[in-house]
Amino acid sequence: MTNHQFYMKMAIEEAKKAGDIGEVPIGAVIVKNDEIIARAHNLRESKKDPTAHAEYLAIQKASKHLNSWRLEACQLYVTLEPCVMCAGAIVMSRIPHVIYGAKDPKGGCAGSLMDLLQEPRFNHRAQVEIGVMEEACSQLLTEFLGILERRKNHTNSR
């Protein structure tokens, strides 16, 4: 198992925590010097907060842990490609390396819809690695969406 797989496995564990409480199963961990300094999972529904994405929450925790808004020399592992908000937070926090599992063709801003992490007009860009444990990350989302669809169909059939 590579380091990327190890840390992505930790992000998947966070994603499972989200799924267990009815949140979209997305998880993130931030690593510095081979140590996890922050971990988080989606909490949008629980917090009734549109900004409570796994990456965003992990960035906040890492900043608090380091007592700095600059997360230089950190790596962000996330199970799903970051959205526009999270990509913006990654750029603003100066995270130099992002590793994600599954692509998000409808909302991904790290290569799918656009690539904000490589936008040359910004003063900071992040190296991006795509597809680490992609199948496991995708399966979490597929299973969750299947459960939602079955619930919706069950409710509509009453």
Protein Blocks (a to p, Z undefined) as FASTA:
>chain_A
ZZklmmmmmmmmmmmmmmmnopacddddddeehiafbdcddfklmnopaklcfklmmmmm
mmmmnopablghiacddfbdcdfklmmmmmmnopabdcdfbdcfklpcghpmpcfklomk
bmbdcdddehiaklmmmmmmmmmmmmmmmmmmmmmmZZ
